[in-house]
Amino acid sequence: MNDSPINAHPAQRVLVGLGVIAVGTLALLDRQHAFDLPLLQTFWPLVLVMLGLARLVGRAGRPIAGMAMVLIGGLLTSHNLGYGPSMRDWWPAFVILGGVSLLWRGLFPKSGA
């Protein structure tokens, strides 16, 4: 059984799916130069922040994944605003975080697994 907040209710899945489709459509139209969306280009990583917060607040049982999503979304947004570090320099930190997540799940498996 998946305890993700997104899978908690079918209406939530539909809402999240429609939101992802809308953001993807806007991004595709922007990339095809149909119109210019500088705010979307700057603030799209906030979607990661929102998903990470949903994992932290909901009953997902994976706080590390939620914290990582918030951190990555925050770093990408700050970089887009010209304040954050270059992702070219910091991408290995995300690989390390992924390894820590795998290690954590291996050392502390869910009781139902």
TAZI-V176175 format. One record per residue. N is the residue number from 1. RES is the residue in three letters. PSI is psi in degrees with one decimal (none if undefined). Layout:
N_RES_PSI / N_RES_PSI
//
This chain:
1_MET_132.4 / 2_ASN_122.8 / 3_ASP_12.5 / 4_SER_139.4 / 5_PRO_-28.6 / 6_ILE_-32.5 / 7_ASN_5.6 / 8_ALA_-34.5 / 9_HIS_139.7 / 10_PRO_-35.5 / 11_ALA_-34.8 / 12_GLN_-39.7 / 13_ARG_-41.7 / 14_VAL_-44.7 / 15_LEU_-46.0 / 16_VAL_-41.9 / 17_GLY_-44.0 / 18_LEU_-37.9 / 19_GLY_-43.2 / 20_VAL_-41.6 / 21_ILE_-41.9 / 22_ALA_-46.2 / 23_VAL_-42.5 / 24_GLY_-40.9 / 25_THR_-44.9 / 26_LEU_-41.4 / 27_ALA_-41.6 / 28_LEU_-44.8 / 29_LEU_-36.7 / 30_ASP_-44.2 / 31_ARG_-27.7 / 32_GLN_6.0 / 33_HIS_29.0 / 34_ALA_-34.9 / 35_PHE_167.2 / 36_ASP_125.2 / 37_LEU_76.5 / 38_PRO_-29.8 / 39_LEU_-37.8 / 40_LEU_-41.2 / 41_GLN_-32.5 / 42_THR_-43.0 / 43_PHE_9.8 / 44_TRP_-30.9 / 45_PRO_-13.6 / 46_LEU_-18.3 / 47_VAL_-40.6 / 48_LEU_-39.6 / 49_VAL_-45.7 / 50_MET_-42.7 / 51_LEU_-39.3 / 52_GLY_-41.6 / 53_LEU_-36.5 / 54_ALA_-38.5 / 55_ARG_-38.1 / 56_LEU_-39.3 / 57_VAL_-36.7 / 58_GLY_-172.7 / 59_ARG_43.5 / 60_ALA_-26.3 / 61_GLY_11.3 / 62_ARG_75.0 / 63_PRO_-29.0 / 64_ILE_-41.4 / 65_ALA_-41.7 / 66_GLY_-44.8 / 67_MET_-38.9 / 68_ALA_-40.5 / 69_MET_-40.9 / 70_VAL_-44.3 / 71_LEU_-48.0 / 72_ILE_-45.2 / 73_GLY_-40.8 / 74_GLY_-43.0 / 75_LEU_-42.3 / 76_LEU_-40.5 / 77_THR_-44.2 / 78_SER_-36.1 / 79_HIS_-42.5 / 80_ASN_-28.5 / 81_LEU_-3.7 / 82_GLY_10.6 / 83_TYR_-28.3 / 84_GLY_173.8 / 85_PRO_158.3 / 86_SER_131.2 / 87_MET_-25.0 / 88_ARG_-33.8 / 89_ASP_-28.6 / 90_TRP_2.9 / 91_TRP_-31.6 / 92_PRO_-26.3 / 93_ALA_-33.6 / 94_PHE_-34.5 / 95_VAL_-42.2 / 96_ILE_-44.4 / 97_LEU_-39.5 / 98_GLY_-41.5 / 99_GLY_-39.4 / 100_VAL_-40.6 / 101_SER_-45.1 / 102_LEU_-42.9 / 103_LEU_-44.9 / 104_TRP_-45.6 / 105_ARG_-30.0 / 106_GLY_-38.0 / 107_LEU_-32.0 / 108_PHE_72.1 / 109_PRO_156.1 / 110_LYS_147.0 / 111_SER_-26.7 / 112_GLY_-7.5 / 113_ALA_none
//
